Amino acid sequence: MMDTLWASLIGLFVIALAVVLGFNLLQGRQTRLRDAWRDRLAGGGKSTSPAAPRGEPSVGGGHRAPAGAGGAGARVEPTFGPAGVAGTDGSEPPQGRGGATAPIHGRHDGMEIGRRDDASSDPDHHGNGTDADRAEAAYAEAQPEPAPAQPSHVREAQVQVQAPDRDTAVGPILDPRLDCIVVLGVTAPVAAERLLAAASTLRRAGSKPIAVEADDGDGRWTVPHASLAAVRRVRAGVLLANRHGPLNAMEFSEFTTAMQSLGRAIGAGGAIVPDMAPVLEHARQLDEACAQFDAVLGLNVETPTALSPGELAALAAGLGLQERGNNRFTEVGDGGEALFSLALGERAEQLTLLLDVPRAPQAAEPWARMLQAAHLCAERTGGRVVDDAGQPMTEAASAGVARQLARCYRSLQEAGLDAGSPAALRVFN
């Protein structure tokens, strides 16, 4: 009897595992077919290459070489080329988040990206708000008779992306355009200490961060803290996409389990989580939309002799850069944001400077500051600033990069993902 029971349990486990793996394989195949179809459409007059999984951001808005190209873990050097396509040496630029190529458009595969209006961003608005907002409003109207929160579904068609206001970054983190949000039906006020203890174990679902927010009765969501009064509403969410890729089935299952545990821990009786399929579709659309804007610009400085780590540290200190570990140094803006980095290059007689476009605010003029730092490095080492082909970085080439960068910043702003904003720092991470 026991042997039959164990055999049945093992069989059920194998079937469940096969279903999850089959779903992921099907999703990957559909993505590859879609990317191949899109590349064929974009093939007229542009240099394209097959899409690869999102990992490190692209250089110059182009493509990252597939894993294993040029040796295991080989790093592809920064490339300068017209509109972010092939470099001046004829090589293919690295691929980033889905392999976006210039020009950058404001619409991608049916996913509209733009700023949300005031009505949709108001959690108390009952007309045009998101499903999550309507669920919260319905729950509030049901008081004083407690009722479980309704599911927080995502939009399957047009999804708008909006960066939270910088001034409220310490308040609400979750955004229905960027997160799968679950509202917990709290039947009685919850002590802040109890919520903090329960939330302290929630960090990530796979590679996607989880955030918990609370409302103590004033109608505003905030990150829980010890001085918070008794909590009357609780919600939690998982980020739908970042540079590790879109939320997948395994991560969604982890998040679902975490929400059930959180609900029981605070006496909410569990949580109603939305269906997996629309959430994963939302995550895929968000990931593809962000891929259009994910880019890194780079500069190389060729030096007469190889610099030691100590010499690099002294050079970086002279430029006012801050050490970040592993012989990497960063220019930090007035608001503490990283503008660009300096490190030893791929070759011995080379330094490399990198600008992570979506994470560096345009107002801080990161490109101009990185270009100036590169020329100072060349001046103090007796070297020269070059592109990947080893050609000197002329004023005309620099101006071309600046124009391309301005277009990228404008596209990010139109998408509601202003470079360096809290939302951009979350999805481009």
Buried (B, 14 or more C-beta within 10 A) or exposed (E): EEEEEEEEEEEEEEEEEEEEEEBBEEBEEEBBEBBEEBBEEEEEEEBBBEBBBBBBBBBBBBBBBEEEEEEEEEEBBBBBBEBBBBBBBEBBBBBBBBBBBBBBEEEBEEBBBBBBEEEBBBBEBEEBBBBBBBBBBBBBEEEEEEEBBBBBBBBEEEBBBBBBEEEEBEEBBBBBBBBBBBBBBBBEBBEBEBBBEBBEEBEBBBBBBBBBBBBBEEEBBBBBEEEBEBBBBBBBBBBBBBBBBBBBBBBBBBBBEBBBBBBEBBBBBBBBBBEBEBBBBBBBBBBBBBBBBBBBBBBBBBBEEEBEEEBBBEBBEEBEBEEBEEBBBBBBBEEEBBBBBBBBBEEEBBBBBBBBBBBBBBEBBBBEBBBEBBBBBBEBBEBBBBBBBEEEBEEEBBEBBBEBBEBBBEBBBBBBBBBBBBBBBBBBB
